[in-house]
Amino acid sequence: MTSNSLRVFLELARSGSVGGAAARLHVTQPAVTAAVRALERELRTPLVARRGRGIVLTPAGEVLAGYAARVLGLLEETRDAVEEAADPERGRVRLAAVTTAGEHVLPSLIRDFRALHPGVEMSLEVGNRSLVWERLRDRGADVAIAGRPPAGLGFAGTAFRPNHLVVAGPPSMVLAREPARPASLADATWLLREEGSGTRATAEEFLTGAGIAPSTLTIGSNGAIVESVAAGLGVTLISHDAVRRAEAAGEVRVLPVRGLPLRRAWHVVTRSGDEPRGAPAMFRAFLLRASVATDP
């Protein structure tokens, strides 16, 4: 069992197909198949099974995928720790961020951090909160940027920047009364992020609390949601960070609604009891110095 075979197997597990894994790893499909077959021979158990044109993991494969993610993450941490011991300014920071933070909060912060530490290598993976917590748990990321981390998963988060959620509609939308009751928007179509998104979960809670069940449309990115709002497809509950530029350009309107904005905070999150060192520790400290911590 080698790190390369584990990496191939993990990519196969994530992509769900031999072709997808081969494309992402820039290898041939026979190479992927050979690596998986070698693991199955070594472990003496089937790890994958075919389903249609793709594959699914067997119970043994599910177990191996979890361990493979953690082993590979720990190997990367080991390499980084050794390099940083020689020169902290030549270290690496692996970031995972929820979509809104990755698209609208982190770019300028990463720019400013790199201006101070130009030798530090940085990577950023952006996805919904389910992916972010998975990467942090499995040591595929050193630091995560998201909302408040859920209890019981072994994470520690510190608020470092406000995150206010507002309702945005097309610029032509006029409310009969301002601020409007949420129920006055019951006839509007509400644009929601995909399942697993923290913003979607908050929007669903908001609508339930308001006692309304409007028609909804699922759209898988903030950018597409903002464009859809501007085009008049509906309204959305969204971070003000994600809509600020479109609002300033007159493309969307932040609607005055009672009880809003919902005051949340962006958190810098690490694994509990596993304090970051080297470059990740420098980046975490930079975030806490650069922004005003707000934890409602």
C-alpha positions, 0 to 999 in steps of 0.5 A: 500500500503506497501513498500513490495507490491511496491517492488514486483510490481516494480520487476514484472514491470522490469522482465516482468513476474511473474516467473521472479519477484518471482525468483529475490525476492526469493518468490513464484509466488502466493505471487507475484500475491497476492501482485499485486492483492492487489494493484489493489484492493486498487487502483481500477484499473488494473495494469498489463495485460497478453501478451503471457507468460509474462505481460505488464503494463497498463497505470496506472501500468506505472505510479505506477512503476515510483512512486514505484521506486522513493518511494523505493529509497527515503526510502533507502536514508532515512535509510542511512541518519539516520544511517550515522548521527550516524556514517558516517563511517558506511554508504552506497554507491549505485553506478550505472555505465555504463558497461565499467566503472563498469568493468574496472575503478571502481574495483580498485577505490572501493578497494582503497576507502574501504581500507580508509573506511572499514565500508562503505557498497557499492553496484554496479549495472552495465548496459548501460547508459539508465539503469544508468540514470534511477537508478539515476533519481529514487533514486535507486543509490546515485552516477553514473559513466558514460560519460557526463550526458545528458542535461535536465534530472536534473543531474550534472556531474564532469569529473574525469578521461580521457576516450579515444576511440580507434579502436581495431582489431585483432593482425594480422590486417595490415593497408596499411597506418598508420594512416589510413583513417576511410574509409579504414575500410569500408569493415571490420565488425564493432562490436557494443554494444547493443542499449542504450549503449553510446559506440554504439551511439558514434560508429554510430556517428563516422561511419556516420561522416566518410561516411561509412556504414559497416556491423555490428554485435551487441554483448552485452558486452565489454568482448565478443567484445574483445574476438570477435576482438581477434578471428578475427570477426571484429573491434570495437570502444571501450574505451581504458580502456576496451581493455588495458589488451588485447592489452598488452597481444598481443591479440588485436591491437589498430589501428592507425586511423586518428582522433583517439583517441576520447577524452572523460572523465568519469564523477561522476554524481549526481542529480542536487540540491541534493548534496550527504551526508555522505558516497556517498559524501565521495566517490565522493570526493575520486574520484575527489581527486584520479584522474585527472579531464579531461573534453574535 
